[in-house]
Amino acid sequence: MNRNGVRKGLLRDNGTMKNSYFKGASDPGLVDETIGRFFDRIADRYPDQPALVVRHQGIRWNWSEYQREVAKLAAGLLKLGIEPGDRVGIWAPNCYEWCLTQFATAKIGAILVCVNPAYRVFELEYALNQSGCRAIVTAERFKSSRYLEMLQRLAPELERCDPGKLRAKKLPGLEIVIRMGESHTPGMFNFGDVCEMGDADNLRRISEIGETLSPGDVINIQFTSGTTGSPKGASLTHYNILNNANQVAAGMNLTQADRLCIPVPMYHCFGMVLGKLACVTRGAASIFPADAFEAGAVLETVEQERCTALHGVPTMFIAELEYPEFDRFDLSSLRTGIMAGAPCPVEVMKKVISRMHMSEVLIAYGQTECSPVNHMTLANDPLEKRVETVGRAGPHLEVKIIDEEGAIVPVGQTGDICTRGYAVMKGYWDDPQRTAETVDSDGWLHSGDLGVMDEEGYVSVVGRLKDMIIRGGENIYPREIEEFLFTHPSIQDAKVVGVSDEKFGEEVCVWVQLKEHEEMSEEEIRAFCKDHIAYFKVPRYIRIVDEFPMTVTGKVQKFKMREQMEKEIGLA
């Protein structure tokens, strides 16, 4: 290897790369530690430093207080009978309970299952059963989602069972439901009560369990949409996500003096790993402005909390910049942050740097299956590299771009972006077949994203092998929506495509064929979707058609659907 981490055999005579292979730096070193042990070490080092601020809930904890509250919940979970390896779901918007649950489960070796707050009954049932959740921690409601009502629809047995004794026909593995808030609900524990349940024996057992845990243990299941219609649970270890968080924190030059504003959702790796966990690795403070993104709340939080860093997807930064009262906020404390989830327009990046003072803002790219970041720009990268590329492979990671035959393509040619190294998931939970389809026998994760590598190792993402839509940073697989629509008794067939959108990048469009003699309006289809699937998957454009454009061999030509729709809505 040369000093840049590139195999010598892949270099031209002038020192530039000739093939699309790049190996990241060897610094900083990898952390061989569990998250619980690491969390305690940081809390002991910075006991009086600010650790967690959740503004909409009035929470302000230093590291010592944060540590104490995490231990109380961990002891309470042990009192309920949760054991290492048990899956514990969390279904809620951003809140302090989410933070406690993340680190309490890590300390006792339970596996945290992140349930998208936008999920409806159809998706919730699949996620809980596929992961085999024994317990779920849930909010009461969020926006139009009434979580407790949805759980009660799936498990009417809650009404007549003692808390912790659930035996539900549709959710056979679920025994324990823990609800947030002060109200009491039949069959459920209250979060606050669970935090007070633990005793000295439970607290002692936390330490004992900690000694038995390994960094290679699975600690988190993150659901990602699947091309076959059902979500896949990426199994991530302590080692995966702690090291990814540590590398990102190093790239941001975070210290214990930093204050990171986190408006991105905790259920996603962006909020959970690049946000909270990255802060833990440096003793920095995690600042949450609201339960969900609100541009005004973010700007107010940055000003009042003197945040030094801010995360977001491009649409969030655009909303902040376009906020009517933007100019009245003092954002001069900002220095860095991460923009990820979708390509960043060059003008937006320029404004983020000049008007939001984020001179060291970074672009990050990756997949949930990669913990999630495998590429990142650096603060000293030229502006054009920060907007035209997603950076280079991170430390201790290898990246190659390959053709359909698996051969590494020359620099400048397009191919599948593949990654190997510490960040690659252990596999999809209880799904060896789909794991083998994504991670090959040599340990390479095949992203399905099409990329081009330049002679310095910077990668540009130019398209997708996967039939995927990216709406405002959310990955949506058409097959998932199509298979859901098939469940409606009036629908014969449905085909979903993404169409361009100025605000979100892409929007969901569906063409629907109805069964003979059936009638259904576009609004009825939309209402059916809103009732059962996450809001960002609900098609914005719906057309009822007699037929789809087809090839002579009977294959649907989705590109023609896309072209026609974009012409119809004035985008072509």
Steps between C-alpha positions, in 0.01 A plus 500: 500500500616857446450775759153577362385146553489409131643173372818576308398273220203721433702817449603670178861607454409855612360372832133528414267201508413310187241260640196569715630365831577705808596410856436747779750620756613292795430779752323537733536147633200274549330474840462146635243572770129465567279807483395470865856488627604786270201712613594455865862588433399829334248580776766441765747721313263798451244468784407867520509576127169549312395168344137509388253780432148412381342842475140402436500281813698733728786250544849631583742239629871494555687178441465384860122551494471337156696199626279469808177507296630242252594268787153537658328396177745214445427371851127531437522299178690227685228502767244434223702197390670642192814298431807544277403424142131586549366742242351822633319721251472876527227685317503872561609838364806674645476506880715441808341155548649399166847605618468306825371191323788500253768491767310297762448213255865520397613469864300179556567345160144527372462571127329829419255477209439840343143537377435790264268751674307529174416129485137396497340173603607305191868591540503477880372144500770391259784675686408362843450145376798488267736614777325295768455796736434392856434855618416834346541850641249730335378856500128561537466683171685712250337729243226289336637173636325365808752238605309349790187461290696326225655262753158430642369424149779247452475367855145539637612257771669799674162609632470197727857398583732602782796717399787281383272202436387569143415199285382642168396291202640745244815585703599165649843609626394823669452478878580846637364840394646809668318824424633853541298771670311522827174330407439134572391249235382141560769240439783755490772623735580869531849607402551705815393209720743263326782747576418468872459121508860395521667418830858461622517145363396619154754783509772254600397264222550776238871493575510120500329483161734767366796272566346228283420716198721513193551787249402255227152441647204628302359803682265658249259401223436774248229436246570595143254462213529190287475450127295191562236699678575431863746704707832346598641531851867594479675348805763739633750431777655715774818491291318609182322807625737614777791512259293665228392767747859544614628543145230756421574692820867508404413630153295780662779575750251467784612557861328510838447872441276443196120518501333311215147597393322182385170556316528174303303199633652277764353184349729544201876445509545870425358607834594194701859443383623820331315707760470363854770234484751730330448743789561221751836416343626853579294601801319762291142608574204370298239773452151409375286797393163324461335160461521539121656744258383859518719757329417777748569276800839402354607861443381605844683207661827575322484859620388441859712192565804636313526183296828444320376229264179419314384188314240471228398380157513762221124568520541593868778747425293645215201547735723670757654734243156589362340551841331843488678626813837339424694827522400572859682195636862511609660184365859613543575221749470238222814344361429157361233235447399231257280514196392159378212299358485659154723700262562859605447775239811718471314822576358350820847398615632851431219654706550252786866600512451876461165572668502229767873528579554127446839528332588143598171332398551146371320279250448141612380203297431137570237241575330375814683173430826694541425646845434735297793707366761369260587826321547846640647827387740683731497858622804592289367344178441751218142621463455323168592167664241565774217552254596288201611192698421317824865502598735206539485176693523549873774361722539122509265456203561385145286615208497372145279560201426194292331402176233234450766230492647606833818655355630832631436767237756761391486842662224711345275207408165422660432193711356359823646657817627227734641533851696269730614552857399538862173685421334227294202352683502154647212416266126539463324372809388140453537527122816326373376493141462875466823550694686290242342704221641821649832402663716266293725222624801736512318740732416767239171684552337569163310827532303490177593865454681598183810707551805644328839531672750764397879475503521617862245250631202736525170336406197653329168318528336512159207261516364176638496140399217457747152608410500753780346844557670750732248750637642762734767260626261205546573189293185355346482178302213491250451126550410554865217740408389284208465192719309697757254626236448142383331435836205722402217282363421742215855536367620270224852638462708803591829642379694762690764740367679807625454833326717806542405753764664833575447483877549132584717387208247232405134431567309172488271436203279194455301368205220270606299241307167414659335161486216457254176671610678666796492874554740705709605865496849641532403647837375163625833343405688779678284462811564123504874569489490769770329255732758226467843620386743775596412848375812533285402184305149627423492579127470867415393414146242228433366398162241232429585338168387215281850389413870563560759570228659163423784350301422229247607247761247635749732699726361827637689803370516715809716760329211572262266540798746743655541696177125526449435613858776759497361638173148502648605696810715742301847370588600388152 
